[in-house]
Structure formats: structure tokens, C-alpha cells
Amino acid sequence: MKTSSARELAPYDDDWLYTRAASVAYQLYMRKKCGVHALRKHYGGNKRFGTCTEHYRAAAGKNIRYVMQELIQAQIVGMAKFVSDDDKEVIVGKSLTRKGITDMDRIAAQIMKEKSGKK
């Protein structure tokens, strides 16, 4: 399955979905909150038309939605809510839960420890 209409081929790696899940979790960690549309823009790219000019295409949303659902099921991602002026909760996208943030911090600390130990 292709990850975007701009891509010519599907990923070669059999475990590409795990890599995409880690990347989505990282994007949520860095951006604090975002939705599928913003991630489609992030993973999109220019579609080539041979000798004609390139045009931007967003990535496939099904892959991102599926990864988000799996991360929600693992309790790493939750809904990002905003309380408006008239005391109504509005969902503004997805964000990492406390468990997700601690997992990402732990992984980042492990990587930093490995890098500093190799020098």
C-alpha cells in the first residue's frame, strides 16, 4: 500500500507501519497537539508529473488514522480538549497522555545515554 498519492512505490520495509507509529508519536510529542489533517500535510510531498511542474499532495489519511487509533488503544494518545468562553469543551485534535509523555521522555533519555556513552 502506498503512503501517499505522491509516492510512486510502497515502502520497502515490512515494518513501515511501526516506524510511522513512532513518527506520529514523536510529532505529537513535539507539537503538543495536532490532528490527522496536520499530519497528512507533514507526511505529504510533491507529486511528479514527468516534465510538467510538481504539485503538492497530502499523505494518505487512513494510515495515520489507523496509527492514531492504535495509540489511543495503547493509552499513549488521547483527545486534546479546549474549554471555550461559554464553558463548552471543544476537541482540537489529539495529544499525548501522561503515560505517552513519560514513555517518550524515557526513550529520549535512553538515546541520549547511549550517545554520550559511545564518545
N, C-alpha and C positions, 0 to 999 in steps of 0.2 A: 504494500500500500504506500502511495506517495504521501509525503507530509505537507505538500503544498502544490498548488496548480503550477507554480513557477518552476518546480523541480522536474527534471527530465526522467530521473530514476528514483526508485525507492531506496531507503538506506540499506547499505550492505550488511551492517551489523545486525545479527539476530536479536540482540538485546537492546535495540534502539529505544524501545518504549521506556525502559528503566532509566536510560540516560535522559530522555525527555522529562520523565517524572522528577528526576533530581534537578534538572534545569528549571522546571516550573517552580519547584520548592525554593530554589535559590532566588529566582525572580521575585517571588512573594516575600522572601526574607529581605531583599534589598529595597523593594518598592513599598513595603508595609501593607499595601492593599491594591488589588487590581482584579480585573475580570477577564473573561475569555477574549473579549474583543481586543483589549490591550495586548494580550499575549499573542493573539493572531497577528497583530501588527509587528510585534517584536520578532517573531519567527518567520515572517514573510520575507519576500525578496523580489528582485526584478525578474520578470519573465522575458526570456529572449525570443525574438521573432525573426531570427536569421539576420538579414541585412537591415531590417526595419528597426526602429527605435524600441528600447526596452520600456516596459510599463510595470509598475509595482503591483504585486498580487499578495494578498494576505494568506497566511498559512491555513491549513485545514483546521477547522474548529472541533471536529469530532475527536481527534486525538487529545486535544487539550481538555475538552470536557470530560473525557474518559479518565484522564490522569487526575483531574481535579476531584472527580467522584471517588476514585480510589484513595486519594489523600484525605478526603473527608471521612471516608470509612475507617481509615487508619488513625483518625483523630489528630492529624497533623495540620489540617486546614479547616477553617470554619468561616462562617459568614461574617463579613465586616458590616456592622450596622452603624448608622448615624442617627442621632436624635435631632429632629428638626425643631424649629422655633415653636410649633404648635404641639410639641410632645408626641410626635409620631415617629416611630422607628422606620428608617429607610435603609434598605440594603444597598450598599455601594460597591459590592464586589466580594472577593474572598481575601482572607488574610490568614497568617499562621496563628495557631493556637499557642498556648504557653508550652505545651509539650513539643510542638513543632519548633518553637524558638529555641528551647533548651537542646533539642536534638541538633539543630543547625549550629548552635554555639559549640556543642561538644565536638562535632565533626570538624569545625573550623579550628578548634584548639588542637585536635589530633594532627591535622595537616601542618599547622604551624610548628608543633613539636617535632614532627618528622623532618621538616625543612631545616629547622635550627640544629637538629642532631646530625644532619649529613655534612654540615660545613666543617 
